[in-house]
Every structure is written in C-alpha cells, then in structure tokens.
Amino acid sequence: MNNYIQEAKKRIKKVREDRLLFLDLSCLHLDNIPEDISDMIYLLEIDVSHNNFKEFPLCLSKLTNLQTLNLSNNLLQDIHFIEGLYYSLQTLNISSNLLNHIPNDLFFINAEIIFEDNPFLDGLPIEILASNDLGYIDFYFDQLRSRDATEKLFESKLLIVGKGNVGKTTLMKVLANKKYKVKVGKEKTTHGINVQTVKKNILFPAKKPYYDHFSNIQNLYFQILDSDFDIDDDDNNLSIPKNVLRYYHISELDLSEDTLLQLRLEQQPFFIDNNIYFEKEIIINIWDFGGQEILYSTHQFFLTQRSIYLLIWEPRSDDEIESFEYWLNTIKRLSNNSPVIIVMNKADIRVKLIDEEYYKRRFSNIVSFLEISCLNKSGLENLNTEIESVILNLPHIGDSLPKSWDRIRRELKESSQDYLNLDEFKKICNSSNKKDIAYISRYLNDLGVIIHFQSDFYLKNLIVINPEWLTNAIYLLINSIKVQKNNGLFSADILEELFDNSNYPYDKFFDIILLMEKFEICYKILGSPQEYIIPTLLPPYPNDYKLIDNFLNEMNSLQYKIHYNFMPSGVIERLICRLNNYIKGNNIWKYGMILNTENSEALIISDVHNRELKVYVKGSLVTPLFNIIEHEIKEIHTDIKIAETDTNEYLACNCNECSHSSSPYLFKRATLINFLKKDKEYIYCQQSTEQVDIKNMMIGYRSDENSKKDLLRKLISTGSTLQTRYNQIKDFNEDEINIYFQDIFRAHIIKSNYFLNEQSLRGKSSSGKKAGELDFTIETLEGEMISFYEGFILKSMDRRNISTHIEKTLLKYDSNGLKEKYIGVYSKVEDFDLLTIKYLAYLNEIDLKNIVLDSNTDVSEIYLGSSEMKVFKTVYHRNNTKLFLYHIIINLNL
C-alpha cells in the first residue's frame, strides 16, 4: 500500500511542479488523496477512479476550475460540493459506487453526471431509469417516501402484428371473449389500430417485486403436488392423472396459527416455502395493428417496451419469410427485444412447417411457436397459458408507482374523453407545480398512457389520452382515396370532409396535422398556407429520369452509400420530411428526392431491394450539403434505434481513375478508419490498384457543424409556419407579429446551440441619435452575435418604408459587418405577385452611402416549393468585404 501512496505523491508532485492540467490517481488502491491538492487551481481534469474511497475527498470540492472529475469504481456513499460556489465542471463520473441515495450536492452543479451502477437505481421503472435525469429520478423517489403512497403496476400491452388478412383482429376478439363466434368472410379488416382491454387473474410468486403483504395476504395460494387421486370413473374408462400440481387457497388448508401469523408478517412468503403464490388481477391492453404495408411506417410510434408481441401468420400464403424478417427485426429494434410469440393461425385449414430453430438462433426474444385456429378454438388454451407465462417474466410487472401517479393513470384510462388541455391535466394531477406536472407527463408519455409533446410551443396544451383517436385520424387521411389519387398532397381543408365533427372538432384539425408533422408522417410545403404532403403516398417513380441520369453519370460527384443489414420502413419518408426545405421543385418520389442549395445539388435514392440508401452530391461546394444530409440520416437512425452495427457506410474512392468515373470504387468507412487507427495513411483502390491517400479522400466527407445550422432555411420554415396562423394574426400589429415569429423561430433553432436575443438594442436608430431596436439577434451560447432579423409590415409598395429598413439593416444595425443578415417582409397587399416584382425592381434602384451593391437575385426556386413566399438575395460590398442580405417576403393576405 505504501508503494501506491508514494506513487500518488510522486504524480501529484510532478503535476504541481509542471503546472499540468491533468492529474491521474486512478487504480492506486487509495482510500484518500494522500495530500491536500486544493491549491492546484489550474487543474482541469482529475481521475481518481478504481480506488477504495469511502468518503468524498473534501479538497476536490474546492477546485472550482475542474472541468472533468472521474470518481467511478470507488466505495463512496455520498458526494459533497460547496453550495454557493460556481463550478466549471462539465463531466462528473460517479458510476459504480455505493450511493444508496441521490446526493443533494449534485444539484449545485451544472454538469453531465454519469451515475450508472449505483444501489439507488435498483428497482427503478425502466422508463425513469432510461431518462438519465437525476431530477426525474429524485422526483420519483420523493413521491415514494411514504409506504402508503405506493402502488404496484400490474399492467401490460399485448401487440398483435403481422401481414394483412391473417386473422389479427379476429384473434383479438377471441382473446377478449372466449365465447366469440367467428363469422367466416365477415370479419372486418383493420385500417389502423384497434385497442381493447381485458383483465386476467394470474398467480404470481409471493415475493418481491410482485408481493405486498399488506394488500395480498388474503389471496395466498399453496402449490401442492396431488399424487393420490382416486380413479372413480371406470364406467367411461377415463384415467384421471396422478402427480398433478394444484393450487389451494390458504382458507382451504389446515394451517396452524403460527404459520398464519408468519405469513402475515413475512414480506416474501415465497422464500419460506417456494410453493406459495398469490392471485393478482392484471390488465392487458391488446393492440391490433393493421397489416397493410402503407401503414408500416406509422406503426413504429406505438411499438413499445413493457409489451408482449404476437406475430401472426397463416400457412396458405408464401410470404411468411418476408413477414418474419420485417416484424422480428422491427420488434427487436424498437421494443428493446420484447418477448415474441409466433402464432400460425388458421391451422384448421392447413399446417406448414418452418425452420423454428433458425429463427430462435437469430432472435433470442422468440418465446415459442404455436398453432391455433380462431374458428374451432384449437390451440387457444396453449396460447393463453403462454401469454400468462410471459407476463410473469416481464421486468416491469410489480414496479412500485407513487399512488398518486397510479390514480392519475387509471383516471385517464377510464376517461371517456379523447384528449385534455394542460389545465384539465393539472386538475387531474392535483398540482399546479410546473416541474411536477412535467415529470408526471413525461412518465405517462413514456408508459404509453398519453401522447404529450410538453416542450413543443404549439402542442404542449394538447394531451392525447386515447391513442385510437389520433391514429384513426391519421389513418383516415392516409387511407383517403382522394389523398392517394393526389399522390399524398392534401390541403388542411380536406379534414372537414374526412372527419366527424363530433369526434374531431375544427379547432383540433391543426393539432392533428402538427402531430403528423411531429411524427414525420407529413410535411408542409414551404410558402403555402395549408398544403401538405404525405411521403409514403408519393408516386414510386421520379418526374424526370433525365435528372437522375445526369447525377448517375456525373464524373465528379461525391458519393455515399449506407447498406442496412435490415432496412426498416420509413427511413426515406422521414428523411423527405426532414429535408423538405431543400427539395428542388417537385423532384420527390416515394423512394427518393433531389435537393439543392445555392452551390450544390444532391440526389438521394432508397434502394429497398438491395437495402441501400445512396447519396450523390455535385456542385462547387458539396461538403455542407452532404453534412446536412448525413446529419439527418444519423438523427433518424438514433430515433428509430438503428445501431452502428446494423449498417455499413461506403465512401467513394478519389484515385485518378475513380475521379473520372461515374462508378468509383466504394470503400467501407470502417475499413478506412481502421487503417488510420493503425497509422496506415494509404490504401489501394480495388478497381484501379492505385494507392490512395485516406485522409485526402475523406476530406469531402468531413463533418462541419456550421453546415447544419442553416439560418436562412430555418427562417423560411418559420415564415411558412407563420402563414398557417394567418387567421390568428391577421389583426396583429408589427410588434405582435414579430413576437409570434420569434416564438416559432426559437423552436427551429433549439438544437443548433444558438440563442435568440429579443428586441436587442444595437447600433443607431433611424434618426441616428440613439440606439436602435432590432427585432432579434441570433447569438452563440457564449453571446457572440451571428446574425440578426428585422421584420416589418407592408400594406402597399411603400418605397420609403422599404428603404428605411434596408438602410437600418445595412448601415446602422450592422456595425460589425456580419456576413449574412435577414429582413422579413409581412405582406398584406392584395396582389402579392405584383408586390414582389416591384420590390425586386426597387432593390436595384436603392443608393446607399459606403455600400456597393453587386446584385439582387430571386433565389426563391432554390428555397421554396410554393409562390406564396419569395426570397431575394442582395450581394454587396462594404469596406472591401463581400456580404449578403436576404429578403424573406411572406404573404399574410391569404
């Protein structure tokens, strides 16, 4: 031990003498830091992991400049920081310690805290554990403080999936009602999702986490092996089985008073005698999913954990392999490997063998393969027994819940309403505390009881408590013949035709469309007031194959390919929704799109048969557009839980031969990275055999964070959203419209690490005597101004008003010469087209001091898909520096 202490002192001395930024005292079997280091204020990182600290070294709490502190793999039972001090800590690792509670001092610091593998996490519901939010976890524990305030969760989802016409809906009815009589040829097809609740009494082992000796003592059963049955049915020659396990209620047994008392006192009777069980009612929510392929991309939003899956197939068709591949991969990916029972239905008509062992080896979550017939009820008893057995082993059954949460959950499920507003939800929660409501909403949303986007500016006031209400609305749109014939294009007005006003009042139409946009089922056409496209209904072919051929024959394009081990449904549809503001004209189809910026174009193709996503980018500046595309693909992969091991990425070779070929050799990105890790800078092209510089080849694919923060696109999207609210804002004055615009724009930049600073005082006012007031500036989190926005109303072609705002923007507000600035024009004129023609012409007439105007260009075609907005680009020089001003003209007289 002394050797380890001496080594620690040696390391401390070295860091102190050289004023190093990192101190490594890990893996030294220390029970404390051997000397005071609180004077080493220059330290930015300390690693004391893998030691034997039982107490937190107080000297660490005095090092306020520390950015990284690793305390993992110790024996700590508490953590101490000093309240009132400002800590620079960015990362704190306290995982794998002996923390039985959440240390209060952790709430004094604003850092990423890694806290896995500590005792206080034991028994947490999986949704709360997965949040990695200490505040959320602490709130849960606070709600559980009193034993009287807890309830155990005995509820699960049973999801029935499979191709269409295999009998999923009929099976749901039979499971819900054993006496249900199947009407051959008269069972209706599900065109969305059906949900039905059934209750079952199931025997659970009388142990944690299931058993509560206060409430379950009266329901105890003993499992006893009956081995001495009398055979009393000789007349019928029936052999009554011996050695049968039977369950006897405690009231049926002659138990001593001492045994009964022990049972009442024991919290886990199962461990007195492992044949003791208790009966508990469990709620099973059966979800029947429509099997039409057109609906597959929407199903993923409802495939959850805490669930059992029944994958139904029938032996008369030959598409079970395709069905198994799709559903088993989807369930594995989206439901965290939830258990699956594979059920062959219609076994009364035909039986078909499949290689069960092959699928069990590939998918460890397969529980069993069963054969049933809903018509003659054969095999249903085995299926019910299997379902009960799976429920017994679900990890969430018996989770402790705050009683108030369980009351809220039950009240919501029993409600006849389809949705609530936030005030109604607060009333049910019996709380007005904003943080409490947020945590309760988050849990119920994760549990699948509600659908609530609480951080969304427009949707936070809508809490959907009946998911069928929402899914049926979505499927009414998707299944609409009118929308299908129009290739997925629809106007918000069509909802009046499709919806029953008693279930879907007019004021909820916009919310439903917003939810569809949130789920990336549809997107709004930029510049149109209320036109939307559902990508899954787009035609399966492009408008112009010549444009596709031009890309495929391009010699100098940047090429990128992703090959999927399993290609999930919905990737390209979601990508279209995310990149819709880059789409070039109407160049979109079900399996691809063409994008453009001012400097480049891109082609994206989804090759379903080969399980590939292909990207081609050409132009004078390809990397920014490629970065945007790649970023959105990775985000989608994260959202739908596609792991890196599920895909292979390929990058195009840039050797002499491949650079002049439309079909260059494609290297696996993982191979290139592996070469670089092993200090090998070159690789041979397998096509030309030329040696290739790996780093040079990968330059075009490098990540550029700034390319993902296209402010102009986000401002245009904001303007387009503003148009959908024209009825609400038609009487607003200029300041009110700008405030509304700011609120929408804030949501668009939330992931860009930018900050919106409202009504900023910058430069000089139009009179030149005092500071002028901008509508808002866009700044980094550190406070550096990146750009600004100035919005104003035009009720006519008011040249003086236009000139005043342009002069303020270019000369008086922009004292630093920012590269890009933005003007928003809220048009309320009758003839929008005429206004935009005159506006662009007037830009060429303006004469400003110290400003050299180079050009004014209509770039609307690059950025917009509709004529109700226009974008003009002014290029000018100031102090020999090239700068840009964009004019976003928004029609608000719709």
N, C-alpha and C positions, 0 to 999 in steps of 0.2 A: 504493500500500500504506500510506504514512504517513497518508493520509486515513482509511483504515479503522481504523488503530491509534488515531488521535486520536478517532474516533467511539466506539471501545470505551472509551477512558479517560473520555470525556465521560459515557457511560452509567453507568460504574462510580461516577464522582463523584456523579452525580445520585442513584443508589440509596444511596450511603453517606451523603450529606447528609440525605436524607429518610427514611433507615432503611426503605426499601421492602422488600417480601418477595420480589420477583421481579426477576431480572437477566437481560436478553435481550442476548446477544452473538452471536446467530445470523447467518449469511450475511455475515460481515465479512472473509472470506479470511484469517483469523488462523491462525498456526501455533503460538500460545500465548496465554495470557491475559496482557496487557501489564503487569499489576502484581499484586502479592500481594493476594488478597482473603480470606485465611484468617481475618482478624479480623471478617469480616462474618457473625457467627454467627447473626444474625437472619434471614438468607436462608432461604426455604422452597423456592424453585424457581429453577433456573438452566437456561437454554437456550443451548448453545454449538454447536448443530447446524450443518451445512452450512459447515464451515470446513476448514482443512488441518492439523489437529492430527495429528502423527505420534507424539507422546508424551503420555501422560496428565498433565494439569496437577496436580502434587502438592498445590497449595493446596486443590484440591477435596476431597481425602481428609481434610482437617482440619475440614470443615464438617459436623459430625455432626448438625446440626438440619435439614439439607436433606431435603425430602420428595420432590421431583421433580428429576431430573437428565437432561437430553437431550444425549447425545453423538453422536447419529446423523449419518451422512453426513460422516465425517471419514476420516483415514488411520491410525487407531490400530491398533497391533499388540499392545497389552497394556493392562490396566486395573489400577490399584493402589489398594487400601484398606489401612487400618492394622488389623492383627489385634489384637483385644482391645478396640477402641473399640466403643461402641454407636452404631449409625447409625439415624436415624429415617427413612431412605429408604424410600419406598413404591413409587416407579416409577423405573426406570433404563432408558433407551433407548440401546442401543449398536449398533443396526442399521446396516447399510451402512457397515461399516468394513473393515479388512484383518486381522481376527483369524483367524489360522491354527490357533489352539488355544483352549480354554476357559480364560480367566484364573482361576487358583486363588483370587484375592482375591474373586471374585464369590460364593464360598461363605461369606464372612464376613458377608454382608448378607442380611437377610430382606426382600426386596422383589420386586415384579413386574419381571422383566427381559425387555425386548424385544430380541431378538438376531438377527432375520431378516437375510438377505442378507449373510452373512459367509463367508469361504472355508472355515472349519471345518465348515460344514454340507454342503459338496459331497459327493455320493455317499452320503448317509445313506439307509437304508431309509425308505420313506415313512411307515411306522408310527411309527418313532422320531422322525422329523422333525416329524410332526403332533402329537406329545406336548407340544411346547413346554416340555419338562422338561430343564433343564441337567444335573441329576444323572443322569437316564436316559441322556442323550447322552454324558456323561462316562464312565459305566459301560461303554457300548458301545465307546467308543474305548479304554478301558483293556483290554477283552477282545481288542482287535485289535492290541495293541502289537507282538506277535511275528508275523512273516510266516508262520511255521509254524502259527500258531494261527488261520488264516483259511480259510474255505471259501466258495465262491461258490454262490449259490442258483439252481438251475435247476428250478423247480417252479411250477406254476400251477393255478388252478381253472378248469374249464370248466363253466359252469352252463347247463343246458338248461331253458328256461322256455316257457310258453305255456298255452293252454287245455287242458282235458282231452280225451283221445281224439284227439290229433293225431299220436301216434306218438313221444312223447319218450323213453319207456322203451325202445322198440324201437331208436331211433336210438342210444341209449347202448350197447346191446348190440352193435350193428353197428360202432360206432366202436371198441369194446374188442376185437372179434373180427370180422375181415373175412369169415370163413367162416360166421358165424352165419346160420342159415336161419330166416327169418321164418315164423311159423305164423299164417296169417291167421285172425282170430277167436279166437285162443287166447292172445294177448298180455295179460298181467295189467295192470290199472290201478294206478298208483302212488297210495297213500293217505297219502303223507307225503314222505319224501326218501330216495332211493337214492343211494349213493355207491360209485363204482368207480374204481380206479386203473389207468391204463395208462402205458406207457413208450414214448417215441419217440426215435429218433436224428435230430437236426436239425443242419444245417450253419449255424454262426454265423460272422460276420466275425471274423478273428483280430485283435481289437483290444479295448481296454477298453470296457465293464467285463466282457466275457464271457471274454476270453482270459487264461490263466495259463500263461506259457511254461515253468514247471516241470512242470506236470502234463498239458499239452495238446500238447506238441511232437510227440508220436508220432501225433497224429490230424489233422495238417495236410493240406489238400487245395488244389489249384490249380484255379481255374475257367478252362477253356480253350474257345475257340470252334473247334469242328471244322468246317472248311469244305471238306475234300477227301475225302468219303466215296465209296467205290466203290459203284456200283449193281450188285449181284450177284444180283438176284432177278427177272431178266427173265421167267422162266417164269410167275411169278404176277402179272406186270405191276405190281409194287409199287414205288412211288417212295420210296426212303429219303431223308429230309430232309437237306439240307445246312445249314450255318451253325447248328448246334445247340450250346448251351452244355453242356459236360460237366465233371464233377469228377473229378480224378485224384489219388489218394493220392501223397504225396511219394515213396513207395517205387516207384511206377510210372514216375517221371520220372528222367531222367538229369541230376541236378543236380550242380554242382561242389561240391568240398569247402568252398570259400569261402562258397558260397551256403548250404550246410547249416549251417556254423558261424554265419553271420549270423542264420539263422533261429532257432538255438538261443539266441543271445544277445539277440535283439531281443524286447522286451516287447510290441510291437504290429506283427507282420509285415504286417498289412493295409495299413500306411502305407508299407511298402517297395514292395509290389505289392498294389493293392486288389482283386486276384483271389484272395487267399489266405484260406481258410476253415478251420475245424476242426470236427470232429464231436463232438457232446456229447449224452449221454442226458438227456432232460428227462422229469420226472414230471408227468403231467396227472391231476388228481383231478376226475373227472366227477361232477357233482351233478345228479340228475334230480328235479325238483320236481313234486309232484302238482298237477294243474291245476284241482282243484275250488275254486270261489270261496270256500268256507267256510275254506280253508286260507290264503288270501292274506295275512291279517293276521299270520300266523306266519312267512311266508317272509322278511319283511324282516330278520329277525335273522341270516340266513345269506347275504344278498346283499352281497358284499364287494368291495373293491378287489383288485388282483393277479389279476384274473379276465377270462375271455372269456365272452361270453354268446351262446348260440344261441337265438334266438326262433323257435319252430316254429309253423307254421300249416298248415292244409290247405285246398285250394280248394273242397271240396264244401260247406262251411258259409258263412254270410254274416256271421259275427261277427268277421272279421279286423280291422276298424277299431277295434272296442271292445278287442280283444286288444292291438293295436299301441299304442293310447293308454295303456292301463294299464301294460303292461310297459316300453315305451320311456321313459315318464315315471318309472317306479319305478327302473329301472336308472340313468337319468341322475342321479336324486336320491341314491340310496343307495350307488352304487358309484363316485362321482366320475367319471362319464362314461366308464366302461369300454367297450371296443370290443364292438359287437354285429354278429353275422352273422344276417341274417333268412333263414330257410330254409323254402321251401314244400315240404312232404313230400307223399307220395302222388301225385307228378307222373305216375305211370304210369296213374292213373285219370282225372285231369282237370288242366288247366292254367288258371290265372286271372291276368289282368293286374291290377297295382296301380300306383298312381302313385308310383314309386320316388323320383323327383326331389323330390316334395312332402315325403316323409319325410326324405330326406337334407338338405334345407334346414332342416328343423326340428330334426333330431337329428344333430349333427356326428359323433357316435360310431358311426354306422352304417358298417360297413366295406363290405358288399356284400349283394346279394340273390341267393340261389341256389335252384335247383330240384333236388330229389332224389327218389329212391324207395328206401326201405329194402327193398322187396320184390325189385326187379330190380337193385338196387345202382347204378342210374344216378345220376350226379352226385356220388357219394360221393368219388371221387378229387379232384374240384374242391374239395369241402368240406374234405377233409383238407389239401390244399395251402393253402387259405385259412387254416385254423387254424394251420398251421405258420408262415405269413407273419405272422399277427397276433402269435404268440408271440415272434417275432424283435423285434417293436417294443414289447413290454410293458416299461414303465420299470423294473420291479423285477428282471427277469431279469439275472443276473450280479451282484446285490448281494453285497457281502462280508459274511460272517457269521463271528462267532467260531466256531472249530471245535468248541468245547465246546457251543455253542448248537445247532449243526447235528447234533452227535451226540445231544443230548437230543431234538431234533425227530424224528430218524429212529427213535430208540428208542421214542418214544411212538407214532409212526405204525405201527411194526411190532409193537407190543404186542398181545396177544390180550385184554387187559383193556379194560373199558369206562370205567373210572374209577379214580382213585387217591385216597388220602388225602394230606394235606400231608407227612407223614413219608416216605411212599413217593416222593413227588415230589422231596423234598430229597435222598433217596438217589440217584435218577437224576441229579439236578443235581450230585451230589458236593459239596454245600455245605450248611452249616447257617447261613450268614450271612443274616440276615433281609432286609436290603436287597437283596443279590444275588438271592435267591430271588424277591423281589417284582418286580425288573426283568425277570428271565427269564420269569416267569409273565406279566407284562404284555405282553412281546413275542410270546410264543407265543399268547396270547389274541388280540392284535391280528391276528396272522397267520392265525388261524382253526384252529390246530392243537389248541388246548384251549379249554374254556369254564371260566373260573375267576373268581369274584367274590371276590377276595382281601381286600377291605375289608369284606365282609359278615360280621357276627358269627357267623351260623349256617352260611353257605355256604363260608367260607374253607377249610374242611377237605375240600372236595369239588372234585376236578379231573376234569372230564369229558374223556376223551381220544378217545372215539368219539361224534361228534355224532349218529350214527344211533340210538344207544342212547337219547339224550334225546328226539330228535324223534319216534321211533317211540312212545315212552311218551306224549308229548303228543298225537300223532295217534290213539292208541288211545282216549284219553279223549274227544277231540273227535268222533271217528267212532262212539263208542258209541251205539247206538240208545237204550239206557236213559237216558243223559245227555241225548241230543237230545230224547226224549219228555218229559223233565223240565225242558225249556227251559233247559238249561245248569246246573241246580242238581245238585250231587253231594256226597256225603259221602266223606271220605277212605277209608272202609271199602270203597268200590267198587273201589279199586285192587287189592285182593286178588282180586276176580273177574276183572279185566281183564288182570292181569299174570301172566306166567310167573315163578314164584319163582326159577328157575334164572338168569334174566337180571335180574330186579328183586327183590332180597331185601327183606324187610319193612322193614329199617332204612333203606332208601333211598326209601321212599314219601314221607316228609315232605320230603326234599331235592328230589324231583321237583316236588312242589307248590310249594315255596319258589321253585324256578327258574321255574315258570309264573307265580307272582306277580311275580317279578323282571322277567320279560318282559312283564308286564301282559297275560297271556292269561286269568288268572282273579283273583278276589279273595275273601277270606274274609269271610263275613257276621259283622259285629260282634256279639259276645256269644254266638256259637255256638261249641261246642268244635271242630268239624271239618266245617262246611258251607261250600261254596264255590260261586261262580257263574262260568261262562264267558260273558262278554257276547255273543260272536259267535253263541251258540246261544239267546239270548233271543228271545221272540216278536217279530214285526215290527210289533206294534201295542201301544198303551198299554192298561192295565187299565181306565182310566176317561176317556173322551173329554171328559166334562164338565169335569174338572180342566184339561184342555188348553184347552178353550174359554174357561174363566174367565181363564186367562192371556192368551189371544189377544185377548180383549175388554176387558182391563184398560186403563183410560184413563191411569193414572199410572205404568205400569211403565217401568223403564229397559230400553231395547232396544239390542241389539248384534248385528252380523252380520259374518261373515267369508265372503267369496266366494273360492273357490280357482280358479286357472287350471286346475289338475288336482287333484282331491280324492283323496288317497291312501287306501288301505284301512287301517282300524284306528284312525283318529283318535278316533271316538266310543267305540269299545271301550276304548281306553286311557284316555280321559277318564272313563269309568264306573269303571274300576279305581282311578284316582287320587282320584276324588271319592266313592267308595263310602260313606265315613263321614258324608256329608252327605245321602244319599238318603232321601227321605221315604217311609217304609214300603216297600211293594213297587212303587213307581211308577218302574219302569225297563222299558225295552224295547230292542230291538236298535238303534233309531235315536234314543233319547232318554232323558231322566230328569227327575224333579222333585226338587229339593234344598230343604232348609230349614235355617234357624238359629233362634235364639230370636226374632230380629227381622225375618226376611225369608224369602222363598221364591224359587226360580228354576226356570225351565223351559229345558232345552237340547234342541234338535232338530237332528238331522243330516239335511239335505235332499240326498240323494245325487244326485237327478236334476238339481237346479239347482246342484250343487256348492257348497252353503252350509251353514254352521254358524250357528244362530240361538240367541240367548240373551235371555231375558226375566227381569227381576228386579223383584219388588214387595215392599213392606213398609215399615216405619218406618225401617229403616237398610239401604239397598240397596248402598251402595258397598263395605263389607267383603266381602260375599258375591260381588259382581261381581269384585273384585280377586282373590279366591281362584280363581274360575273362569278369569279371563283369564290369571293366572299359570300355571296348569296347562296351558292351551292353548298358551301360548308355550313352555313347557318341552317339550311333546310335539313342537311344530314344530322345536325345536332338536334333539331326539333323532332325529327322522326326516328331518332336513335339509331342512326347508321354509324357503326363503329369504323375506325380506320381499317381494321382487318377485313371489313366487308367489301372493300373496294381496292382497286389498283389504279393509280394515276399514271398517265403516259405523257411525255413531253417530246416535241419534235426535235430531231437532230438538225444541226446547222452546219454540217460539213459542206464542202463545195458542191458536191453532187446533190445533197438533200435540199440545199438552199435554192436550187434551181429546179426543184421537183414539186409537183402538187401532191405527191405521195411520199413524204420523207419517212425515214425510219423513226419509229417511236420508242423511246427509252422508258422503262419503268422509273418513275421518280424515286422510288425507294432504293433502286439499284444505284442511281446517281448519288444519292445522299450517303449510301453505304460506302461508296468509293471515296467520297470526300472525308468521311469519318476516319477512314484508314489512310488518309494523307495521299490518296491517289488522285491526281488532278486531271488525268486524261483517261479516255475510254475509246474503244474502237467502234465505229459505226458498222453495224452488221449488214448494211446494204452496200456501202461503198468501200468498206475496210479502212477508210481514213481515220486517223487519230483525231479526237475531238477534245477541245478544252471544256471541261464540265462547267466550270464557273461562268465562262463566257456564254455557253449555251443556255444557262439558266437565267441570264440577266433579264430577258424579256418576261420571265415568269416571276420575277421578284415581287415581294409584297410592298405596296406603297399605301400607307394608312390614309394619306391625304386624298387618294383617288376614291376612297369610299365615302367621302364627305362632300358630295356634290351639292353645294348650297342652292344653286340655281334650280336644279331638279326638285329639291325639297320645297323651294318657294313656289314653283309652278304647281306642285301637288297640293300645296296649301291653298293656292288660288282656286284650284279646281274643286277642292272640298268646300271652300267659301261659297262657290256657286250653288252647291246643293242646299245651302241655308238661305237662299235669296229671299224666300218668303219671310224668314225671321228677321233679316237685317235690312229689308227694303226701306225702312223709315229711320235707320241709324244715321247719325252724323259721322263725319270723317274720323273723329277720335274713337267713337264706338266701334266702327268697322275695323280700325287698326288694332284695337284691343282684342277683338274677336279673332282677327288674323293672327295675332301673336299667340293666342291660346292654342290655335290649331298648329301653328308652326313649331311651337315648343315640343309637341308630341312627335313631330317629324325628326327633330334633332337630338332626341333624348339619348340615343345610342351613339352619337357622334362625338361625345366628350366636348360639346360646345355649350356655351351658356348664353342665354338670351337676356340682354340687359334692356329693360323697357324705358321709354321716354328719357333717353340719355342726353345730357347736356354736353354738346360738343361744338367746337368751332365758334362761329358767329351767327347771329340771327340774320334774317334778310335785310334788316335795317343796318346791320354792321355795327351796332352799338353795344350789343350784349350777346351772351351765349345763346345759340340756337338750340332748339329741342328736336332731336331726331326721334322717329317713331320707335326704333330699337336698333341696338348694335348686336353683332354676333361676336362673342369673345371665347377664348380658350378658358379652361378652368383656372388657369393662372392669371387671368384678367387681361390677356393680350387681345386687342381688337383685331378681328379677321376681316370683317366687312360690316356694312350697315344697310338698313332698309328704310326707305321713305315712301309712304303711301298717301295718295290724295284722290279726291273725287273729281271726276269730270262730268259735268252735265251738258257741256257743249264743247265745241272745238275752241277752247279758251287758250289762245296762244300765250297770253301774259302769264296765266297760271302755270302752264307747262314750262315756260321759260324760267319763271321764278324758282320752281322746284329743281329743275336741272342745274341752274346756276348754284343754288344752295348745295346740291349734292356734289358737284364737281369742284367747287371753289371754297365754300365756306365750312362745310362739314368735313371735307376730306383734306385735312391739313397734312396728313402723313403720306398721301399718295397711295392709298390701298389699291391693290391690283384689280379687284372687282367690287362694284357697288350695284345696288338694285333699287329701281323705282317701281312701285306698284301703282297702276292707274285703275281706279274703280269706276268703270264706265257706266253712266246712267243715261246715255243718249239713245235715241230711237233707232238710228241706223249705225250699228256697231261697225260694219264693214267700211262704211264711208269714213267714220272717225279714224279707223286705223290707217287708212290710205292717206288721209290728210296729216295725221300725226307723224308718219314716217317721212312724208314730204317736208314737213316743218323742221324735222331734225336736221335736214341738210341745209336749212336756212339760218340756223342759230349761229351767232357770232359771239364767242366768249373770250375775254381777255386771258392771256397766258395759256390758252388752250388751243392746240392744233388738232382739229377734227379730221380724222383719216377717212372714216366710213361709217355709214349707218345701214345695217342689213336686217332684212326679215329672216330670222332663223327659226320661225315657227314650225316648219316642216320637220326639223330635227328634233324638236322637243314636244310637239303636240299631235294629238290624233283627232282634233275637232276644231271648228272655226270660231268657237265662242271665246277663245283666248288667243292672244298674239304675243310673240316675244321678238323684240327688236334688240339688236346689238350695236352699241356705239363703241368704236375704237378711236382712241385719241391719245395724244402725247402731251405730257406735262413735265417740264424740266428734262426733256430728252428721254423720258420713261414711257413705255407703252402701257396704257391702262384701258380698262373696259367698264362700260356702264350698260347694264341690261334693263330694258323696259318691259315689264310684265303687264299687259293690258287685259283686264278681266271684265267681261261683260256681266254686269249685275242688273241688267234690264231684260230679264228673261221671261 
